[in-house]
Amino acid sequence: MSKIRSVILAGGRGTRMRVDLPKVLVSTLEKPLLAHAIDTLMGVDIDKIILVVSYKAELVVKFINQNVAPLKTPIFFAKQEQPLGTGDALKAAWNFDRSFSGTFLVTSGDVPLTKPQTIKNLLELHKGSSNTISFVSFRYGEEEVATSPYGRIKRDSFGKVVKIIEKKDCLPEELGIAEQNGGIYVIESSFLELGFYHLNNNNAQNEYYLTDLVEIAINNNLKVEAYDIASRREILGVNTQEELAVINQILENENIRERDLSQRN
């Protein structure tokens, strides 16, 4: 496989968390959300990590410099000057080094439970299928699907991905789509100039959606595929104190299981 460059979207504010911090610096029981995201990537063969920062970016830089030991994979920073959406955030990373030729792995800094093996499986699918874009999807149960905050995966009558629709842009009948966006992407750098050229903010949030790159690629006869994971637990993000409590409970349960196994052995 060509070089893999990781992009961590880390520019969000902690407004709904009720903290005056970049959201990725909010701590779980063990460590800040961003540290979990970096730990996941240490289990994957990548050549560089680019953190896309925005709100109080200096605090994220300080955290990395003071708390993250030197890694085999170097970490760099790309500044998103204004919060114009995830597509604009990825463009900031792309602008950091437009000469890069290879594969971008895009994750979020506020999603702490993703396992390295899931990333590896996604990369293997991407390579094996010669995709331009591959991304993680998952399925909600019928009882809770309509209230889910995630984007919906629209497929055609042949079962092929057509586009990702953000919840705020869904028609009423689209809210019931069970397959939803997991927010982890693998994208070929060779596509991005074309993708960003066509990207616009004509949507309910007036933002540049990274997810719109999927439809742009498909409209240009490029191959896109979703990797459907069994459980959505790995892509749980943190936007509120209530969601943080859920993450902390999962981490505590995992710690208890590990301690039990260690004692038995």
N, C-alpha and C positions, 0 to 999 in steps of 0.2 A: 504494500500500500504506500501511496505517497505520504509526505509529511502530514502529521495531524497537529493542528494548532487549536488549542482550547480557548474559548471565549466564555468568561463568566460574567453574566449581566449582574452588576452590583451597584447600580445607581439609584435604587429606589429609596424613598423616605420611609421612616417608621411612623407615619401619621396615625394610622389605625392601631398601631401598637401602643400609641400614647407615650412615645419616647422621642426625644429630639436628637435622633441618631440616624445615620444610614441604616436601613433595615437589616443589612447583612451583618451588622455588628451587635445585634440583639443576641443575648446569650441563651443557650439551652442549659440543661443541667450541667453539661460538660464543658462547653466552649461556644464561642460565637457561631452563628449560622455559617458564615463564610469559611470558617476553619473546617467544618464538615464537608463543604463543597470541594475545598482544596484536597482534603484527605481522600475523597473519592477519586479524584483525578490522578493521585499518586499511584493508583493501581492500574493505570492505563498508560500505554506507550504514546506520549505526546512530546512535541519538541519545545513548546513554549505555552505559557498561560498569559492571556491578556485579560486583565480585569477592567471592565468598563465602569467607570465611576462618574458620579455627578454630584448629588447632594452631599455637602461636607466631605468632599473627596479627600481632603487632607487627613481626615480621621481614619479612612480606610488605608491610605498609604502608611500612616504611622503605625497602625495595627500590624500590617504586614512586616514592616521594617523592624518592629520591636518584639513581635510575638511569634513570627513564623521563621523557624530555623532555615538556613540556606538549603534549598532543595535541588535535586538533580535536574528538575525542570525549572528554568528561570521564570519569574513573574514580572510582567510589565503592566503599565497603566495607560489606558486610553480615556480621555475625558469627553463625556457627552455634555456639551455646554448647556443645553436646555432639555428638559424631559419631554421629548417629542415622540416617545414610543419605543417599542422593542426593536423595530426595524431600523430606526435611527441610531439606537445603541449599537446594533451590529455594524452599521455603517461606520461608526466611530472606530470600532476595532479594525475594520477593513482598511480604513484610511491610515491607520497606524503603520501599516506596511503593505502597500498595494502591490509590491513586487512578489509577495508570497504566492507560491504556486503549490497547491495541495488541498487539504481537506480541513474545514473548520468544524469543530465540535462545540456546540453552543449549549450551555447550561445556565441555570439561575443560582445566584448566591444565597437564596433564601429557601432552598430545598435540601434539607440535611440528611435524608434517609436513602438516597440513591446508592445502589451497590455498584462497585466497579464492574462486576460481571455483566450487569445490565447494559452498561456503556459498551463493553466489549462485544456483546451480542449484537447491539445496534450497528457497530462499526463493521462487524463481519457480514451482516445483512447488506449494508451499504456497498461494501466491496464486492461481495459475491453477485449482487444484482446489477452492478455498474450503475447505481443510482446517482442522480444529480442532488436530490434531497432525500434523506431518510429521517423519520422522526418517530418518537415514542407515542403510542396511543394506549388507551385503556378503556374499560367499559363500566358504566354505572348501572346499578340495578334499576328496575322499572319504577320503583316507589320513590326514588330520590333524584332521578335523572333530570327532571324539569328545573330543579332548583340548583343544580350544579353550576359553579362559577366558571367552568372550563370551556374552551372553544369546542365546537362540534365538528366532527369529521364527516364531510359529505362525500358519498360515493355514487357512481353512476350505476346503471342497471346491470353492468358487467362486474360490479364489485370493485372498480378501480377508484382510487382517491380522486376527487374533483377539486376540493378546496377545504380549508379550515375556516369556519365561521366563528368569530368571537361572539360570546353570549349576547352582548349588547346589540349586536347586529343581526341576531337570529330572528327569523319569522316565527310566529307562534308554533307552527308545525315543526320547525327545526329544533326547538328546545327539547323535544322528546328523543332526539338522536342519542343512542346509548354510547356509541364510540366517541371518545373525546380526546383532546390534545394533552399529551403529557409534558410538553414544554422542553424536551431535549431533542436537539436537531444535529444532523450531520449534513453539511452543505459543501459542495465543491466550489473552490475559490473562482474557478473559471466562469461560473455562472453569475457572480455577484455584480459585476458591472452592468450586465443586462438587467438583472433583477432590480437593482437600485434605480436604474433609469426609469423603469415602469412603476415603481412603488409610489403610491400616493396616500393621502390622508383623508380620502372621501369616505368617512365612516362615522359611526355614532360618537366616537371619542375624539375625532379630529387628530388621530395619531397615525404614525407610520408603523403598521403592524409587521413584525417579522413573519407572522403566519401567512400574510398575503404573498410571500415569495413562493409558496407552494403552488398557488393558482397561476402565478406568472410563469413558473417553470413548466407546468402542464400545458399552458397555452402556447408555449414555444416547443412543444413536442419533446420535452425532456422527461426523464423517468423519475417518478416520485413514489415512495413506498412508506407505509406505516408499519412499525414494529409493535404489535399488540402484546403488552405485558399482562401477566395474570392478575396482578394486584396493583391497585393505585397507591398503596402505602408508600412506595418508593418515590412517588412524585408529589407527595403532600408538601405544600408550601406553607409559609407562615406570614399571615397578614394581620392577625389579631392576637390578643392575649389568650383568647380561647383556643385558637389553633396552636399557639405555642404550648399550652397545657397538654394538648393531645400529643404533640411531638415529644414532650418531656416524659409523658407516661409510657410511650413506646420505647424510648431510650432506657428508661428505668427497667421496664420488663426485659429488654434485651440484656441489660447488665445483670439482672437476677439470673437469667438463664445461663449466661456465661459463667457466673460464679458457681452455680449448681453443677455445671459440667466439669468445671475445674476441680471442685471438691470430690466429685465421683471418680475422677481420674487420678 
